[in-house]
Amino acid sequence: MDKVLMDLRAEVVFLGRAYTKPVMNRICGLRFPRQSCCHGDRGFLEAKSSNSIATTSSEGIDSVAPRMLLGNASSNTNGSSRTARFWISPEEHCVLESCEDEYGGIIISAEKLPWNTNAFAYVLQESLSSWKMKGKKGIWLKVPLGRSELVPIAVKAGFKYHHAEQAYVMLTYWIPEGPCLLPANASHQVGVGGFVINEYNEVLVVQEKYCASTSVGAWKLPTGFIHESEEIFSGAVREVKEETGIDTEFVEVISFRHAHHLAFGKSDLFFICMLRPISNEIKIDEQEIEAAKWMPLNEFVEQPLIQDDSMFRKIIDICIARLGKRYCGLAAHQVISKFDGRSSSLYYNVVEPQDFNCQGV
């Protein structure tokens, strides 16, 4: 049968890396180098037509059957539209590029996912079969925001949502029968509050622009959420600086509260930190804060917001006890564990008898 032969060059997309090479081995009228379709864990070939392609008759297609249709590509030459279909033989078992995690699970490379959705669907099933034969258990698939079209394909293949961030969604697949043993999504959010008191026994307080109706007009401690990979002590210092413009030094964690079923059903850890002011001039964040000031401690304590709430009243009682050296909080100490070889912050109070009466702020 006649074939329309054009440029005989094709864009070979190897899991996101595109380059142009002469075509060789024939797949449905297109020729690709056999080594480009890797085997094992080395990756997967997706082919797209470049400027022009070779087409063949249905007889040519039948001659390579049975093969898996991966997708179509079109080309327009001299006003004539040409379409090629991409096929792969069942014996060519391609596997998504990946690496093993420390528990023997599989982490699929997010940067090297096939650009063709049909190709992704096929090679995903091939990969799952391969990993099942190798005794793998947990599979992690990170889909970038720009590749969101792959999410329904993965869900259809049996993947489940794990968590999402602004730039990606993470999905998981548990191969063995029985309950999934992969760790669940993060269960907590972490907040901090700064108890800042100056040499005049005044507390740094704020009024928020956006708050619950029960807190309108009340003066409270500066609070906020810590950022990803941020220490508790540095998060408290940052929040106070952002809301009030006051620079501080971390002293101790005075107490923390643990609550459940809050925002999005998550649990919440809230740390009250004692901070030492090293500046005095207030400059509020006008987007979030209505007002801020130094308030006498006794005036702050007498507010209905404090007196009518047993938890707030207890927190302030602890802070006052710390000021009187009748209570020791938890100071941050940097330690390195052989468990992971990383530096961590360990919070604990003094243990030597001579240091029991903690130094005042």
VOZA-18142 format. One record per residue (C-alpha): residue number from 1; residue in three letters; x, y, z. Coordinates in steps of 0.05 Angstrom, whole numbers, plus 5000, padded with zeros to 4 digits. Layout:
> NUM | Ala | X | Y | Z
...
END
This chain:
> 1 | Met | 5000 | 5000 | 5000
> 2 | Asp | 5022 | 5070 | 4986
> 3 | Lys | 5050 | 5109 | 5044
> 4 | Val | 5058 | 5184 | 5050
> 5 | Leu | 5129 | 5193 | 5075
> 6 | Met | 5149 | 5261 | 5100
> 7 | Asp | 5205 | 5287 | 5143
> 8 | Leu | 5216 | 5221 | 5181
> 9 | Arg | 5236 | 5258 | 5243
> 10 | Ala | 5194 | 5257 | 5307
> 11 | Glu | 5193 | 5291 | 5373
> 12 | Val | 5209 | 5239 | 5425
> 13 | Val | 5183 | 5258 | 5494
> 14 | Phe | 5216 | 5215 | 5547
> 15 | Leu | 5174 | 5228 | 5608
> 16 | Gly | 5177 | 5303 | 5600
> 17 | Arg | 5245 | 5310 | 5567
> 18 | Ala | 5236 | 5328 | 5493
> 19 | Tyr | 5288 | 5319 | 5439
> 20 | Thr | 5289 | 5305 | 5364
> 21 | Lys | 5321 | 5244 | 5334
> 22 | Pro | 5319 | 5206 | 5268
> 23 | Val | 5263 | 5155 | 5267
> 24 | Met | 5281 | 5081 | 5260
> 25 | Asn | 5239 | 5024 | 5287
> 26 | Arg | 5169 | 5024 | 5259
> 27 | Ile | 5108 | 5033 | 5303
> 28 | Cys | 5045 | 5042 | 5259
> 29 | Gly | 5081 | 5076 | 5203
> 30 | Leu | 5125 | 5118 | 5250
> 31 | Arg | 5195 | 5095 | 5265
> 32 | Phe | 5226 | 5102 | 5333
> 33 | Pro | 5291 | 5076 | 5363
> 34 | Arg | 5276 | 5013 | 5402
> 35 | Gln | 5320 | 5034 | 5460
> 36 | Ser | 5278 | 5097 | 5470
> 37 | Cys | 5223 | 5055 | 5501
> 38 | Cys | 5258 | 5033 | 5563
> 39 | His | 5243 | 4973 | 5604
> 40 | Gly | 5243 | 4959 | 5678
> 41 | Asp | 5245 | 5023 | 5720
> 42 | Arg | 5280 | 5067 | 5669
> 43 | Gly | 5220 | 5103 | 5642
> 44 | Phe | 5169 | 5106 | 5587
> 45 | Leu | 5168 | 5131 | 5516
> 46 | Glu | 5115 | 5177 | 5490
> 47 | Ala | 5119 | 5199 | 5418
> 48 | Lys | 5090 | 5261 | 5385
> 49 | Ser | 5094 | 5281 | 5313
> 50 | Ser | 5139 | 5340 | 5298
> 51 | Asn | 5128 | 5379 | 5233
> 52 | Ser | 5108 | 5321 | 5189
> 53 | Ile | 5094 | 5248 | 5198
> 54 | Ala | 5087 | 5183 | 5160
> 55 | Thr | 5018 | 5154 | 5152
> 56 | Thr | 4999 | 5083 | 5133
> 57 | Ser | 4937 | 5045 | 5113
> 58 | Ser | 4893 | 5004 | 5158
> 59 | Glu | 4929 | 4943 | 5130
> 60 | Gly | 4993 | 4971 | 5160
> 61 | Ile | 4959 | 4981 | 5227
> 62 | Asp | 4931 | 4911 | 5227
> 63 | Ser | 5000 | 4884 | 5214
> 64 | Val | 5025 | 4908 | 5281
> 65 | Ala | 4963 | 4888 | 5321
> 66 | Pro | 4950 | 4872 | 5376
> 67 | Arg | 4980 | 4936 | 5404
> 68 | Met | 4958 | 4987 | 5455
> 69 | Leu | 4933 | 5053 | 5427
> 70 | Leu | 4968 | 5109 | 5464
> 71 | Gly | 4942 | 5170 | 5428
> 72 | Asn | 4937 | 5210 | 5364
> 73 | Ala | 4977 | 5266 | 5333
> 74 | Ser | 4959 | 5308 | 5274
> 75 | Ser | 4999 | 5346 | 5221
> 76 | Asn | 4978 | 5392 | 5166
> 77 | Thr | 5022 | 5393 | 5104
> 78 | Asn | 5003 | 5432 | 5041
> 79 | Gly | 4932 | 5439 | 5067
> 80 | Ser | 4925 | 5364 | 5077
> 81 | Ser | 4912 | 5339 | 5148
> 82 | Arg | 4949 | 5276 | 5169
> 83 | Thr | 4938 | 5236 | 5232
> 84 | Ala | 4982 | 5183 | 5263
> 85 | Arg | 4965 | 5135 | 5319
> 86 | Phe | 5016 | 5112 | 5370
> 87 | Trp | 5016 | 5040 | 5391
> 88 | Ile | 5058 | 4997 | 5437
> 89 | Ser | 5064 | 4922 | 5438
> 90 | Pro | 5041 | 4885 | 5500
> 91 | Glu | 5109 | 4853 | 5507
> 92 | Glu | 5140 | 4922 | 5515
> 93 | His | 5128 | 4929 | 5590
> 94 | Cys | 5146 | 5002 | 5606
> 95 | Val | 5146 | 5026 | 5677
> 96 | Leu | 5139 | 5097 | 5704
> 97 | Glu | 5204 | 5126 | 5727
> 98 | Ser | 5207 | 5121 | 5803
> 99 | Cys | 5250 | 5109 | 5863
> 100 | Glu | 5240 | 5069 | 5927
> 101 | Asp | 5227 | 5102 | 5994
> 102 | Glu | 5261 | 5079 | 6058
> 103 | Tyr | 5206 | 5028 | 6071
> 104 | Gly | 5209 | 4995 | 6003
> 105 | Gly | 5150 | 5033 | 5974
> 106 | Ile | 5149 | 5068 | 5907
> 107 | Ile | 5153 | 5143 | 5895
> 108 | Ile | 5134 | 5160 | 5823
> 109 | Ser | 5174 | 5217 | 5792
> 110 | Ala | 5127 | 5276 | 5785
> 111 | Glu | 5174 | 5310 | 5735
> 112 | Lys | 5175 | 5251 | 5687
> 113 | Leu | 5102 | 5233 | 5679
> 114 | Pro | 5079 | 5220 | 5606
> 115 | Trp | 5049 | 5280 | 5573
> 116 | Asn | 4997 | 5239 | 5536
> 117 | Thr | 4938 | 5218 | 5578
> 118 | Asn | 4927 | 5153 | 5541
> 119 | Ala | 5000 | 5136 | 5550
> 120 | Phe | 4996 | 5152 | 5624
> 121 | Ala | 4935 | 5108 | 5634
> 122 | Tyr | 4968 | 5049 | 5599
> 123 | Val | 5037 | 5054 | 5631
> 124 | Leu | 5006 | 5066 | 5700
> 125 | Gln | 4971 | 4999 | 5695
> 126 | Glu | 5035 | 4966 | 5670
> 127 | Ser | 5073 | 4997 | 5728
> 128 | Leu | 5024 | 4973 | 5780
> 129 | Ser | 5027 | 4903 | 5752
> 130 | Ser | 5103 | 4905 | 5753
> 131 | Trp | 5107 | 4931 | 5824
> 132 | Lys | 5056 | 4879 | 5848
> 133 | Met | 5098 | 4823 | 5818
> 134 | Lys | 5159 | 4852 | 5855
> 135 | Gly | 5122 | 4851 | 5921
> 136 | Lys | 5117 | 4927 | 5929
> 137 | Lys | 5063 | 4954 | 5974
> 138 | Gly | 5054 | 5029 | 5979
> 139 | Ile | 5055 | 5074 | 5917
> 140 | Trp | 5060 | 5150 | 5921
> 141 | Leu | 5038 | 5192 | 5861
> 142 | Lys | 5048 | 5268 | 5863
> 143 | Val | 5010 | 5303 | 5808
> 144 | Pro | 5031 | 5376 | 5796
> 145 | Leu | 4976 | 5428 | 5787
> 146 | Gly | 4993 | 5435 | 5713
> 147 | Arg | 4981 | 5360 | 5702
> 148 | Ser | 4913 | 5357 | 5737
> 149 | Glu | 4884 | 5319 | 5677
> 150 | Leu | 4920 | 5258 | 5703
> 151 | Val | 4883 | 5257 | 5770
> 152 | Pro | 4818 | 5224 | 5746
> 153 | Ile | 4859 | 5172 | 5709
> 154 | Ala | 4897 | 5154 | 5772
> 155 | Val | 4832 | 5153 | 5813
> 156 | Lys | 4800 | 5106 | 5762
> 157 | Ala | 4861 | 5061 | 5769
> 158 | Gly | 4849 | 5056 | 5844
> 159 | Phe | 4890 | 5113 | 5873
> 160 | Lys | 4862 | 5151 | 5932
> 161 | Tyr | 4871 | 5223 | 5953
> 162 | His | 4922 | 5233 | 6009
> 163 | His | 4932 | 5308 | 6013
> 164 | Ala | 4936 | 5370 | 5970
> 165 | Glu | 4978 | 5434 | 5970
> 166 | Gln | 4974 | 5495 | 5926
> 167 | Ala | 5019 | 5465 | 5873
> 168 | Tyr | 5002 | 5391 | 5874
> 169 | Val | 4957 | 5335 | 5897
> 170 | Met | 4985 | 5271 | 5928
> 171 | Leu | 4952 | 5205 | 5914
> 172 | Thr | 4968 | 5136 | 5942
> 173 | Tyr | 4956 | 5064 | 5922
> 174 | Trp | 4961 | 5005 | 5969
> 175 | Ile | 4975 | 4941 | 5931
> 176 | Pro | 4965 | 4885 | 5983
> 177 | Glu | 4897 | 4862 | 6006
> 178 | Gly | 4877 | 4886 | 6075
> 179 | Pro | 4882 | 4953 | 6110
> 180 | Cys | 4928 | 5006 | 6082
> 181 | Leu | 4990 | 5017 | 6125
> 182 | Leu | 5013 | 5081 | 6093
> 183 | Pro | 5016 | 5140 | 6141
> 184 | Ala | 4955 | 5184 | 6140
> 185 | Asn | 4954 | 5258 | 6121
> 186 | Ala | 4977 | 5308 | 6174
> 187 | Ser | 4925 | 5310 | 6230
> 188 | His | 4943 | 5375 | 6265
> 189 | Gln | 4952 | 5449 | 6253
> 190 | Val | 4999 | 5487 | 6299
> 191 | Gly | 4989 | 5556 | 6326
> 192 | Val | 5029 | 5602 | 6372
> 193 | Gly | 5014 | 5660 | 6418
> 194 | Gly | 5065 | 5710 | 6445
> 195 | Phe | 5063 | 5733 | 6517
> 196 | Val | 5107 | 5795 | 6514
> 197 | Ile | 5116 | 5837 | 6577
> 198 | Asn | 5161 | 5898 | 6584
> 199 | Glu | 5199 | 5928 | 6643
> 200 | Tyr | 5138 | 5969 | 6663
> 201 | Asn | 5096 | 5905 | 6673
> 202 | Glu | 5057 | 5920 | 6610
> 203 | Val | 5033 | 5865 | 6563
> 204 | Leu | 5034 | 5872 | 6487
> 205 | Val | 4963 | 5863 | 6462
> 206 | Val | 4924 | 5870 | 6398
> 207 | Gln | 4853 | 5877 | 6371
> 208 | Glu | 4841 | 5838 | 6308
> 209 | Lys | 4803 | 5865 | 6248
> 210 | Tyr | 4769 | 5799 | 6235
> 211 | Cys | 4747 | 5759 | 6295
> 212 | Ala | 4688 | 5723 | 6327
> 213 | Ser | 4631 | 5766 | 6351
> 214 | Thr | 4648 | 5747 | 6423
> 215 | Ser | 4718 | 5777 | 6416
> 216 | Val | 4699 | 5844 | 6385
> 217 | Gly | 4733 | 5900 | 6424
> 218 | Ala | 4774 | 5853 | 6467
> 219 | Trp | 4849 | 5858 | 6474
> 220 | Lys | 4887 | 5792 | 6464
> 221 | Leu | 4956 | 5765 | 6455
> 222 | Pro | 4987 | 5765 | 6385
> 223 | Thr | 4974 | 5697 | 6355
> 224 | Gly | 4980 | 5659 | 6289
> 225 | Phe | 4999 | 5595 | 6254
> 226 | Ile | 5070 | 5572 | 6244
> 227 | His | 5096 | 5560 | 6173
> 228 | Glu | 5119 | 5496 | 6142
> 229 | Ser | 5188 | 5476 | 6169
> 230 | Glu | 5186 | 5534 | 6220
> 231 | Glu | 5206 | 5525 | 6292
> 232 | Ile | 5155 | 5540 | 6347
> 233 | Phe | 5199 | 5592 | 6378
> 234 | Ser | 5216 | 5628 | 6313
> 235 | Gly | 5142 | 5626 | 6292
> 236 | Ala | 5122 | 5662 | 6356
> 237 | Val | 5175 | 5715 | 6345
> 238 | Arg | 5154 | 5724 | 6273
> 239 | Glu | 5080 | 5730 | 6289
> 240 | Val | 5092 | 5784 | 6342
> 241 | Lys | 5136 | 5822 | 6293
> 242 | Glu | 5086 | 5818 | 6236
> 243 | Glu | 5026 | 5840 | 6277
> 244 | Thr | 5057 | 5893 | 6322
> 245 | Gly | 5126 | 5911 | 6294
> 246 | Ile | 5158 | 5893 | 6361
> 247 | Asp | 5223 | 5853 | 6359
> 248 | Thr | 5228 | 5800 | 6412
> 249 | Glu | 5272 | 5743 | 6438
> 250 | Phe | 5243 | 5675 | 6455
> 251 | Val | 5246 | 5655 | 6528
> 252 | Glu | 5204 | 5593 | 6539
> 253 | Val | 5142 | 5555 | 6520
> 254 | Ile | 5097 | 5568 | 6579
> 255 | Ser | 5041 | 5519 | 6562
> 256 | Phe | 5004 | 5489 | 6503
> 257 | Arg | 4933 | 5470 | 6488
> 258 | His | 4909 | 5409 | 6449
> 259 | Ala | 4840 | 5412 | 6417
> 260 | His | 4804 | 5370 | 6365
> 261 | His | 4753 | 5375 | 6309
> 262 | Leu | 4770 | 5447 | 6291
> 263 | Ala | 4784 | 5475 | 6220
> 264 | Phe | 4771 | 5422 | 6167
> 265 | Gly | 4762 | 5371 | 6222
> 266 | Lys | 4835 | 5375 | 6242
> 267 | Ser | 4864 | 5375 | 6312
> 268 | Asp | 4900 | 5437 | 6338
> 269 | Leu | 4962 | 5449 | 6379
> 270 | Phe | 4970 | 5519 | 6407
> 271 | Phe | 5034 | 5540 | 6442
> 272 | Ile | 5038 | 5600 | 6489
> 273 | Cys | 5108 | 5628 | 6487
> 274 | Met | 5140 | 5679 | 6534
> 275 | Leu | 5180 | 5730 | 6495
> 276 | Arg | 5227 | 5785 | 6517
> 277 | Pro | 5217 | 5852 | 6479
> 278 | Ile | 5279 | 5884 | 6449
> 279 | Ser | 5242 | 5943 | 6417
> 280 | Asn | 5184 | 5986 | 6439
> 281 | Glu | 5154 | 6023 | 6380
> 282 | Ile | 5090 | 5991 | 6355
> 283 | Lys | 5074 | 5988 | 6280
> 284 | Ile | 5013 | 5946 | 6265
> 285 | Asp | 4997 | 5902 | 6205
> 286 | Glu | 4938 | 5942 | 6180
> 287 | Gln | 4911 | 5884 | 6138
> 288 | Glu | 4899 | 5840 | 6199
> 289 | Ile | 4904 | 5883 | 6262
> 290 | Glu | 4857 | 5939 | 6283
> 291 | Ala | 4900 | 5964 | 6340
> 292 | Ala | 4958 | 5945 | 6385
> 293 | Lys | 4986 | 5974 | 6450
> 294 | Trp | 5023 | 5961 | 6515
> 295 | Met | 4970 | 5947 | 6568
> 296 | Pro | 4982 | 5943 | 6643
> 297 | Leu | 4981 | 5870 | 6664
> 298 | Asn | 4927 | 5877 | 6716
> 299 | Glu | 4881 | 5914 | 6666
> 300 | Phe | 4892 | 5858 | 6616
> 301 | Val | 4875 | 5804 | 6666
> 302 | Glu | 4811 | 5839 | 6688
> 303 | Gln | 4780 | 5836 | 6618
> 304 | Pro | 4716 | 5793 | 6614
> 305 | Leu | 4750 | 5754 | 6557
> 306 | Ile | 4800 | 5729 | 6609
> 307 | Gln | 4758 | 5725 | 6672
> 308 | Asp | 4700 | 5689 | 6639
> 309 | Asp | 4742 | 5636 | 6605
> 310 | Ser | 4775 | 5583 | 6649
> 311 | Met | 4827 | 5565 | 6598
> 312 | Phe | 4850 | 5637 | 6585
> 313 | Arg | 4850 | 5652 | 6659
> 314 | Lys | 4894 | 5590 | 6672
> 315 | Ile | 4942 | 5611 | 6618
> 316 | Ile | 4951 | 5680 | 6648
> 317 | Asp | 4958 | 5650 | 6718
> 318 | Ile | 5015 | 5608 | 6692
> 319 | Cys | 5048 | 5668 | 6658
> 320 | Ile | 5043 | 5708 | 6723
> 321 | Ala | 5073 | 5649 | 6762
> 322 | Arg | 5130 | 5647 | 6712
> 323 | Leu | 5143 | 5722 | 6724
> 324 | Gly | 5146 | 5707 | 6799
> 325 | Lys | 5196 | 5650 | 6788
> 326 | Arg | 5145 | 5600 | 6815
> 327 | Tyr | 5141 | 5562 | 6750
> 328 | Cys | 5190 | 5540 | 6697
> 329 | Gly | 5171 | 5535 | 6623
> 330 | Leu | 5203 | 5495 | 6568
> 331 | Ala | 5265 | 5524 | 6535
> 332 | Ala | 5287 | 5503 | 6465
> 333 | His | 5351 | 5462 | 6459
> 334 | Gln | 5382 | 5440 | 6394
> 335 | Val | 5399 | 5366 | 6392
> 336 | Ile | 5420 | 5316 | 6339
> 337 | Ser | 5394 | 5245 | 6342
> 338 | Lys | 5426 | 5184 | 6310
> 339 | Phe | 5356 | 5164 | 6289
> 340 | Asp | 5356 | 5211 | 6230
> 341 | Gly | 5421 | 5251 | 6237
> 342 | Arg | 5383 | 5317 | 6236
> 343 | Ser | 5382 | 5376 | 6283
> 344 | Ser | 5318 | 5382 | 6322
> 345 | Ser | 5290 | 5427 | 6377
> 346 | Leu | 5278 | 5392 | 6442
> 347 | Tyr | 5236 | 5432 | 6492
> 348 | Tyr | 5248 | 5419 | 6566
> 349 | Asn | 5256 | 5457 | 6631
> 350 | Val | 5316 | 5460 | 6678
> 351 | Val | 5333 | 5397 | 6716
> 352 | Glu | 5390 | 5419 | 6763
> 353 | Pro | 5365 | 5436 | 6833
> 354 | Gln | 5404 | 5501 | 6836
> 355 | Asp | 5368 | 5525 | 6774
> 356 | Phe | 5297 | 5508 | 6797
> 357 | Asn | 5279 | 5580 | 6809
> 358 | Cys | 5279 | 5602 | 6736
> 359 | Gln | 5310 | 5668 | 6719
> 360 | Gly | 5260 | 5724 | 6712
> 361 | Val | 5244 | 5755 | 6645
END
